[in-house]
């Protein structure tokens, strides 16, 4: 029997957490039609350089800490323990934020960037501090399953930030003005979430408990190492692919991934919504029995991954045609279309991997999850490099799929060994959907002009997903017997 009970609030929470960023991203894309021409090539380049530099160090502020923090909050025995956890987490991440900002400024100085870029870097580095505050507050509210409050705060801040950016560009304040506008976003989010925390009687102050902070670092070190390998591999990929295929061709690869990379937010939102419930179900999961939360989230992750993959391909021609509209850009449009179709294969596998990783974290096997993530990142990095050498951006796109397969296979196998049936995906209905989706994807691929070879490759997305789930034990003989019995009864009736 499954433990726990259904909660529509979690599905609604996942909708809030995924829907609001998608709305903000859509509006931001439209705003860029004003921002990029308004800044000009030099101004846009200066701003992009500064943001890239600060973003390259921001990951240091919470790497390995956040999933363990949410798990601890979900299991907290009372207000006193919750206050201790929040205070130590906030203090530790604020300390890391200062270090990340200082590193960004130091790198900029060593690279000899202009005064304009360094001013933008300094403002962006300062913005890391309120960003740490609001993400910590958001984790607390999500652990309390107050998803709507967290999502609304980021929605309001994102809209204000976008509007302020357009205003400063139209006012001719240049990249420094844009940097100032971007500082408003995290600051406003932190203030809104702080008010929401206060209203719920939740702690909002840091506590500089050195012993607790050291314990947090020790606990998160392997998780941080696994995540860090993934970040490093991604950063290296962004360096060597342009060198191997030339920057203009690399731009086609980036264009093909623009939408696909943003669709992963749906899986992230589902994980965020169900993580507290999984953490509270850890005793049941350790017995090898699935809880309601684990079975539901794994089914939702699998189906959402398939739907996103098919949807991504369905809009691929329209999306790439919107960017490359001129007649002489037909080759570029087709190249971006192929990249988008191939990388869509990774979506079902990526969402499943998120679920298995969170199950391992829920039962305190975060070190094992980290080793799987680190190994998969290395495998994916090596494969991407080799495939790029062999087949350019198309090979790089298949490298993304290889990384997703490695991550899903390693993490899924680890989850199955540790949790048994608790890691299984209720996959009969999902498997049928996967096979139907495969046929639909193949038809779409041919219609979009990718060709029969591309169609055969694209159909692997749902088929590979369901095959992986079956191999890992997702479809059990008992389920097959139950299905056969129901079918016989239906025919007899």
Secondary structure by P-SEA (a helix, b strand, c coil): cccbbbbaaaaaaaaaaaaaaaaaaaaaaaaaaaaaaaacaaaaaaaaaaaaaaaaaccccccccaaaaaaaaaacccaaaaaaaaaaaaaaaaaaaaaaaaaaaaaaaaacccaaaaaaaaaaaaaaaaaaaaaaaaaaaaaacaaaaaaaaaaaaaaaaaaaaaaaaaacccaaaaaaaaaaaaaaaaaaaaaaaaaacccccccccaaaaaaaaaaaaaaaaaaaaaaaaaaaaaccccccccaaaaaaaaaaaccccccaaaaaaaaaaaaaaaaaaaaaaaaccccaaaaaaaaaaaaaaaaaaaaaaaaaaaaaaaacccccaaaaaaaaaaaaaaaccaaaaaaaaaaaaaaaaaacaaaaaaaaaaaaaaaaaaaaaaaaacccaaaaaaaaaaaaaaaaaaaaaaaaaacccccccccaaaaaaaaaaaaaaaaaaaaacccaaaaaaaacaaaaaaaaaaaaccccaaaaaaaaaaaaaaaac
